[in-house]
């Protein structure tokens, strides 16, 4: 099974930054986590504000925690806020329930990790995560 190596993680970040440049987005910060929630790579563009590491990694961590993109967490926060509050508590506050956290899968559906992006609108963050994942030949699972 393929692994989410440092080279691939950096390729995801490069792909995400390329998509952001093409769309003329605000400065992004990108965290790539392996399937166990461990950091593989993180980069932030010049001009990114503080706490961007915590937000980006929290989006990716949240996606891994529930096995779905962080957009699901955002929707669930509206429908079942008590669940998200409990999830936040048991994770030590590590989960950021906002779109921009996307799972990384192989073509066969095996989970390799997750990407979290912050810096622009949540929709744009998510789109750049998808672009970065697809740039290295993996499948983005934002659902």
Protein Blocks (a to p, Z undefined) as FASTA:
>chain_A
ZZddfklmmmmmmmmmmmmmmnopacdddddddfkopafbdcddehiaehklmmmmmmmm
mmmmnopafklmmmmmmmmmmlmmmmmmmnnopaccbehiacdddfkopafbdcddehia
fklmmmmmmmmmmmnopacdfZZ
